[in-house]
Amino acid sequence: MILIFGGTTEGRIAVEVCEEAGKPFYYSTRSKLQEVEMHNGVRLSGSMSATEIKSFCHDNNICCIIDAAHPFAENLHKAIEEAGIPVIRVERSFPRHAIGVTYCHSYEEAISRLEADDINCLLALSGVNTISKLEAYWRKHTTFFRILDRQESLDKAEVSGFPSEHLVMYNENLEIPSAEAEKAMMKRIGCDAILTKESGLSGGFDAKIEAAQKLGLKIYVIEHPALPGDWVYVTGKYGLRRSIEQMMPDFFPLKTGLTTGACATAATKAALLSLLFDDDDEEVSFSLPDGEILTIPVEHNAKGIATVTKDFSDDPDVTRGCRITSRISCPVRQQDTGNPTMSRQQIRFLHGSGVGTVTLPGLGIPIGEPAVNPTPRKMIINEISRITNMDVDVTISVENGEEIAKHTFNPRVGVVGGISILGTSGIVHPLSNDAFIRSIRRELEVAWAMGRREIGLVAGMKSEKALREERDIRCIHYGNFIGEALKAAYDIGFRRATLAIMIGKAVKLADGNLDTHSHKVVMNKDFLISTAKQLGIDPSPISHITMARELWNIMPACFFERIKSLCHENTKTVFPQGEIKIKLICDTLQ
């Protein structure tokens, strides 16, 4: 079992991740005020001491604690540490220390700085619990405190003796204020300075700092307290799930993994760090496209060369376990001061073994370039640019990549000689079939870029051959994802499509199933019998068949025309305008 300590945005993230397992867990908050939607989680409320946490964990078989509480919940963090249970900390992203901001390790230090700087009117944005910590200052100087507009906070302010007329109410149900809203509030109060806590990006820290800087106010920040070094730290949902999978292998039914793009990014960063700084750490941290930071293992082959092994998720991906290597070099370029373009950093992607070459348009990569897709390229460029402004050449290679590529759709989208470095999120979701659907979209994009305005959608080579015998048409294999393929084609711009389909998939589609995978839907004999009756056909032979292709031997032509008509009706739900032709492929047993 898992016990989450939340009450924050990070707490909601932890709940979202744990709900994916479909198993019970506990979610604890100090108060009952935070609204969280849970199906499998059990809600707890009220403060817990270290002894109470330890006792609860023992009684409820808690194997992992997720600390997603506020960074300044120091008493809780200490109690969690003393409980002796493995901890995953969902940490906020903290921006770098800003220039012109006074950072303080404690409230005592902050009071000393405020008095030394002769601040006479302070706006404290540090919360109601810090009123007592700053009492030595506000007793002698004009101070305003912004607090949550709830009775509990008002009672605390009253008990402390703080003047109610100097309270600024903040409605906790509203979104975090923008920089402009914060600026208007500060201007209305007329303070000389603000004091806030280093609460992280999700706590609205940047907006407060930006607003105060625009008004020319002095800024004082209480630094967030340090947490134990032996905890596992993550910054988002992907890192959290991966950490839970490692700590509790049986919690999720299926494991996630990393895309080839994420692996190539990590290998590139590790290679560059080793080249420039002799850094050969066994792990490297890098940013996913959404900004979350992941840390993964890396091998250092030589200076400027690093390898990442693509971990084994439960997604049926032929690249699982492959070794992705990045070789980095920083070519010396003669500067041309008269050409501004020449002075910009240049990052080039060079051809490495096992990575394919792009030969057709439509993939967002210039023809002749290595098949490192746009999102992985951006990820790699971002990591390089954060480290150096030097020119960098990146050579990505994949062990056995040419052989692996034979089991992919690469040749059909014009990528030859190896695999593509892919990924839009950096994460492989287990058995989601996302990879196959993305490959359909990529093929459609290539066809569109080549000027095709009509597309053929086929289930396999037999239906493709049958369609091509009639006319020259670009064919895309949809597997079982008829609905996804048609929707993608429509989104890209196609308004003419021919769907070549065998009777087994056709009867499922006619019955309203846009995904025809046998794990999800089987031939519905009741539907077939009903269809036959509507046409005045004797349905009795249908009850004896075991495969849909047997229908060819027992049903008249009008039956198949009705199946085609029903298929057409159902495909129009995802291809609402334009023309769809249904070609039923005969595959009799005779």
Disulfide bonds with the S-S distance in Angstrom:
none
